[in-house]
Amino acid sequence: MQLEITLNAVEESLMGFDYQYEFHSMLMQKLSTTQPELAADLHDGKHRNRIKLFVFSPLNSLPNPKLVQVENESRKRMLLGEKIWFRLASPVPEFINNLAEALLTAGTFGIGTKQFKVRNISMIAPPEMRETMVWRPFGQAGSICTAWTAPVAEKKLFRYPDYQGENDNPGCAELLTRNLYHKFQRLQEIRPDIAQAWLATAGLKELSPSLAPIKVEFLPLAAGRAYRTMLHRGKNDVIKSWRCPVQVTAPIPVQRLIWAAGLGVLGSQGYGLCQEGKSC
């Protein structure tokens, strides 16, 4: 399930690029007004270090955002246009509906020091699901994050599409595949009724590598350019991500999961929300 939220800026929206953690914090704060127990579980409780099956996109605008150099700052900022929007997605309808209700009830919200007014919230119709689909990060600044932490190390390693893997370190495609299986396992834990309905519709009893293999391929972003890299500063870390179309061949439940929970990790920090890309 994907929702699109359209906004108006209350003031001139000159923002830095590293706003996604503040964006996440705002969404959790709004959710706490309608579902305080769920918000607490997601942030500090039993779901804290688990996949949250929730993803949002960065902000988009028309006219397109402009780069602005601010005096005494080394990194440029972006000036958003008059029309602003973003998307939320989750396979758990109660979660996404409660968050949408919280945003509508509040009417306005802040990301950092900038204030926005909620104009409209609409449901986005999903594409026709097929066993082979091309997905791309949604919007003007969407990206996908693939990361690996070795069992004997604490440092998170960010992987780009051209990383094939070596020794016991998985490649980027394998990281995406593992993450999709893990997300489906989480859906079975949180909402087994939804998971079983998806499997039954596809004629499957379970989702496993042997019964339901997943194949991931990366398509070039443009002629002569395989992908684009992006870098943001989170609360305590530097987060590296990338952007290019991804072709996934997998059972329909996996395609539905990509639509509703995104590709890659850190979905609840604003990475991985996808829409259908160019036709295969």
C-alpha positions as CSV (number, residue, x, y, z in Angstrom):
1,M,0.0,0.0,0.0
2,Q,1.4,3.4,-1.0
3,L,0.0,6.8,-0.1
4,E,1.1,10.1,-1.6
5,I,1.1,13.2,0.6
6,T,0.9,16.6,-1.1
7,L,2.2,19.6,0.9
8,N,2.5,23.4,0.9
9,A,5.5,25.1,2.4
10,V,4.5,27.5,5.2
11,E,7.8,29.4,4.5
12,E,10.6,29.3,2.0
13,S,11.9,25.8,2.0
14,L,15.6,26.1,1.8
15,M,16.8,22.8,3.2
16,G,20.0,20.8,3.6
17,F,20.3,17.4,2.1
18,D,20.6,15.5,5.4
19,Y,17.1,15.9,6.6
20,Q,15.9,12.3,6.4
21,Y,16.6,11.4,10.1
22,E,14.6,14.5,11.1
23,F,11.8,13.4,8.7
24,H,11.7,9.9,10.3
25,S,11.6,11.4,13.8
26,M,8.7,13.7,12.8
27,L,6.7,10.7,11.3
28,M,7.2,8.7,14.5
29,Q,6.2,11.6,16.6
30,K,3.0,12.1,14.6
31,L,2.2,8.3,14.8
32,S,2.6,8.5,18.6
33,T,-0.5,10.8,18.7
34,T,-2.8,8.1,17.3
35,Q,-0.9,4.9,18.1
36,P,1.5,5.6,21.0
37,E,2.2,2.0,21.8
38,L,3.0,1.1,18.2
39,A,5.3,4.2,17.8
40,A,7.0,3.3,21.1
41,D,7.6,-0.3,19.9
42,L,9.0,0.9,16.6
43,H,11.4,3.3,18.2
44,D,12.4,1.8,21.5
45,G,10.5,-1.5,21.9
46,K,10.5,-5.0,20.4
47,H,10.7,-3.7,16.8
48,R,13.6,-1.4,17.5
49,N,16.3,-3.4,15.8
50,R,14.1,-5.3,13.4
51,I,12.9,-4.6,9.9
52,K,9.9,-2.3,10.3
53,L,8.1,-2.9,7.0
54,F,7.7,0.8,6.6
55,V,9.3,3.1,4.0
56,F,9.0,6.7,2.9
57,S,10.5,8.7,0.1
58,P,12.4,12.0,0.2
59,L,10.6,15.2,-0.6
60,N,9.9,16.1,-4.3
61,S,8.8,19.4,-5.7
62,L,7.7,21.4,-8.7
63,P,9.3,23.4,-9.9
64,N,12.3,21.1,-9.4
65,P,14.5,21.8,-6.4
66,K,17.3,24.3,-7.0
67,L,20.8,24.2,-5.6
68,V,21.7,27.2,-3.5
69,Q,25.1,28.1,-2.1
70,V,24.7,29.5,1.4
71,E,27.4,31.8,2.8
72,N,29.9,30.2,5.1
73,E,28.7,26.7,4.2
74,S,30.7,24.2,2.2
75,R,27.7,22.1,1.0
76,K,24.9,23.6,-1.0
77,R,21.3,23.4,0.1
78,M,18.2,22.8,-2.0
79,L,15.3,25.2,-2.5
80,L,12.1,23.4,-2.9
81,G,9.4,24.5,-5.4
82,E,5.8,25.5,-4.5
83,K,4.2,22.0,-4.9
84,I,5.8,19.4,-2.6
85,W,5.0,15.7,-2.1
86,F,6.3,12.4,-0.8
87,R,5.1,8.9,-0.4
88,L,4.6,6.4,2.4
89,A,4.3,2.7,2.0
90,S,3.8,-0.4,4.1
91,P,2.2,-3.8,3.7
92,V,0.4,-3.4,7.0
93,P,-2.7,-1.2,6.3
94,E,-3.4,-0.2,9.9
95,F,0.1,1.2,10.3
96,I,-0.1,3.4,7.2
97,N,-3.7,4.4,7.8
98,N,-2.9,5.5,11.3
99,L,0.1,7.5,10.2
100,A,-1.9,9.2,7.4
101,E,-4.7,10.0,9.9
102,A,-2.1,11.5,12.3
103,L,-0.7,13.8,9.5
104,L,-4.2,14.9,8.5
105,T,-5.2,15.6,12.1
106,A,-2.1,17.6,12.7
107,G,-2.5,19.6,9.5
108,T,1.1,20.9,9.7
109,F,4.4,19.4,10.6
110,G,8.1,20.4,10.8
111,I,11.2,18.9,9.4
112,G,14.0,20.5,11.1
113,T,13.2,24.2,11.2
114,K,10.9,24.2,8.2
115,Q,7.1,23.9,8.4
116,F,4.8,22.3,5.9
117,K,1.0,22.1,5.6
118,V,-0.7,18.9,4.5
119,R,-2.9,19.6,1.4
120,N,-4.0,16.1,0.4
121,I,-3.4,12.4,1.0
122,S,-4.3,9.9,-1.8
123,M,-3.8,6.2,-2.3
124,I,-1.6,5.2,-5.3
125,A,-2.9,2.3,-7.4
126,P,-0.3,-0.5,-7.6
127,P,1.0,-1.6,-11.0
128,E,0.0,-4.9,-12.5
129,M,2.2,-7.4,-10.8
130,R,4.2,-9.7,-13.0
131,E,7.0,-12.2,-12.2
132,T,9.5,-10.0,-14.0
133,M,9.3,-6.3,-13.2
134,V,11.6,-3.3,-13.3
135,W,11.6,-1.1,-10.2
136,R,13.2,2.3,-9.7
137,P,13.6,4.6,-6.7
138,F,10.6,6.9,-6.5
139,G,10.9,10.6,-7.1
140,Q,13.6,13.1,-7.7
141,A,15.9,12.0,-4.9
142,G,15.0,8.5,-4.1
143,S,17.7,5.9,-3.6
144,I,18.4,2.4,-2.4
145,C,20.7,1.4,0.4
146,T,22.5,-2.0,0.5
147,A,24.7,-2.6,3.5
148,W,26.6,-5.6,5.0
149,T,27.9,-6.1,8.5
150,A,30.3,-9.0,8.9
151,P,29.6,-11.3,11.9
152,V,33.0,-10.5,13.3
153,A,32.9,-6.8,12.6
154,E,30.8,-3.9,13.8
155,K,31.4,-1.5,10.9
156,K,28.7,-1.4,8.3
157,L,29.9,-1.7,4.7
158,F,27.8,-0.1,2.0
159,R,27.7,-1.9,-1.4
160,Y,27.0,-0.5,-4.8
161,P,25.4,-2.4,-7.8
162,D,28.7,-3.3,-9.4
163,Y,30.0,-5.1,-6.2
164,Q,29.8,-8.8,-7.0
165,G,30.9,-10.1,-3.7
166,E,34.1,-11.9,-2.6
167,N,34.9,-14.7,-0.1
168,D,32.1,-14.6,2.5
169,N,31.0,-11.0,1.6
170,P,27.8,-11.0,-0.4
171,G,27.4,-9.0,-3.5
172,C,24.9,-6.2,-3.9
173,A,22.3,-8.3,-5.7
174,E,22.5,-11.0,-3.1
175,L,22.0,-8.4,-0.3
176,L,18.8,-7.3,-2.0
177,T,17.6,-10.9,-2.3
178,R,18.4,-11.7,1.3
179,N,16.6,-8.6,2.4
180,L,13.4,-9.5,0.5
181,Y,13.3,-12.9,2.1
182,H,13.9,-11.4,5.5
183,K,11.1,-8.8,4.9
184,F,8.6,-11.5,4.0
185,Q,9.6,-13.4,7.2
186,R,8.8,-10.3,9.2
187,L,5.5,-9.9,7.4
188,Q,4.7,-13.5,8.4
189,E,5.5,-12.6,12.0
190,I,3.6,-9.3,12.1
191,R,0.6,-10.1,9.8
192,P,0.5,-13.8,9.0
193,D,-2.9,-13.4,7.5
194,I,-1.6,-11.0,4.8
195,A,1.5,-13.2,4.1
196,Q,-0.6,-16.3,3.7
197,A,-3.2,-14.6,1.5
198,W,-0.4,-13.4,-0.8
199,L,1.1,-16.9,-1.0
200,A,-2.2,-18.6,-1.6
201,T,-3.0,-16.2,-4.5
202,A,0.3,-17.2,-6.1
203,G,-0.2,-20.9,-5.5
204,L,2.6,-21.1,-3.0
205,K,2.8,-22.6,0.5
206,E,5.9,-20.8,1.6
207,L,8.5,-18.3,0.3
208,S,12.0,-19.9,0.3
209,P,15.0,-19.8,-2.0
210,S,14.3,-23.4,-3.1
211,L,10.6,-22.9,-3.9
212,A,10.6,-19.3,-4.8
213,P,13.9,-18.1,-6.2
214,I,14.6,-14.4,-6.7
215,K,16.8,-13.0,-9.4
216,V,18.1,-9.4,-9.3
217,E,19.7,-7.5,-12.2
218,F,20.8,-3.9,-12.4
219,L,20.0,-1.9,-15.4
220,P,22.0,1.2,-16.5
221,L,20.8,4.5,-15.2
222,A,21.7,6.1,-18.6
223,A,23.9,5.5,-21.6
224,G,27.4,5.2,-20.2
225,R,26.3,5.5,-16.6
226,A,25.6,2.4,-14.6
227,Y,24.3,4.1,-11.5
228,R,24.4,7.3,-9.4
229,T,25.8,7.4,-5.9
230,M,24.4,9.5,-3.1
231,L,25.6,10.3,0.4
232,H,23.7,11.6,3.5
233,R,24.6,12.1,7.1
234,G,22.3,10.3,9.5
235,K,22.1,10.7,13.3
236,N,25.5,9.1,13.9
237,D,26.6,7.7,10.5
238,V,27.3,8.6,7.0
239,I,24.9,6.6,4.8
240,K,25.8,5.7,1.2
241,S,23.1,4.8,-1.3
242,W,22.6,4.5,-5.0
243,R,20.1,5.0,-7.8
244,C,19.4,2.9,-10.9
245,P,16.6,0.7,-12.2
246,V,16.5,-2.9,-10.8
247,Q,14.9,-5.8,-12.6
248,V,13.5,-8.4,-10.3
249,T,12.3,-11.8,-11.4
250,A,10.4,-13.4,-8.5
251,P,7.0,-14.8,-7.4
252,I,4.2,-12.2,-7.3
253,P,4.3,-12.0,-3.4
254,V,7.8,-10.6,-3.7
255,Q,6.8,-8.0,-6.2
256,R,3.9,-6.9,-3.9
257,L,6.4,-6.7,-1.1
258,I,8.7,-4.4,-3.1
259,W,5.8,-2.1,-3.8
260,A,4.8,-2.0,-0.2
261,A,8.1,-2.2,1.7
262,G,10.8,-1.1,-0.8
263,L,14.1,-2.5,-1.8
264,G,17.2,-2.6,0.4
265,V,17.7,-1.5,4.0
266,L,16.9,1.6,6.0
267,G,13.4,1.9,4.6
268,S,12.2,3.7,7.8
269,Q,15.0,6.2,7.2
270,G,13.8,7.2,3.8
271,Y,15.5,4.7,1.4
272,G,14.2,2.2,-1.0
273,L,10.6,3.2,-1.8
274,C,10.1,2.2,-5.4
275,Q,7.7,2.5,-8.4
276,E,7.5,0.6,-11.6
277,G,10.2,1.5,-14.0
278,K,10.6,1.0,-17.8
279,S,8.9,-2.1,-19.3
280,C,11.0,-5.2,-19.5
